[in-house]
Amino acid sequence: MELGTIEREIYIDATPEVVFDVVSSPEHVKGWWPDDADYDPVPGGAGTIRFGDCAAGGKVEQFSVVDAIPPKLFAFRWTHELGEPATEGNSLLVTFELTPSGSGTLLRMTETGFRERGWSQAVLEQCYREHVTGWDHFLPRIAPYAATLRGRA
């Protein structure tokens, strides 16, 4: 099993403009992925996302926007240590590519950077599996969330 890249494609019955907002705007991202999101969705924008209640074992992750080209591409780095700038060797890169498809959008998500972290094989395998499980859970939530916004774009 290759532990370097996670790739997923899903079709969303919404325009690329709506889907771009859903995967880039903190207001919408927290509707399908983290419990909270606070960042500026422009290249160089930074902030955090939060999963669960931090007092009960939840986790805060740094979030750094790498690229934003509406309505085609949104990319960010995350999982780097709090207080450190995101780099290729200390964070994972997630890219959402959006392509018009019929009346909707084909969304391609890629997450890379696992091997570059320098983790032991055991840590690499655990983190990779956790992210596969996470994306398999969260990505299918995008389409129904986007359906609630269809009339806005």
Secondary structure, DSSP 8 states (H G I E B T S, - for coil): ---SEEEEEEEESS-HHHHHHHHH-HHHHTTTS-SEEEE--STT-EEEEEES-GGGT-EEEEEEEEEEETTTEEEEEE---TTS---TTTSEEEEEEEEEETTEEEEEEEEE-TGGG---HHHHHHHHHHHHHHHHHHGGGHHHHHHTTGGG-
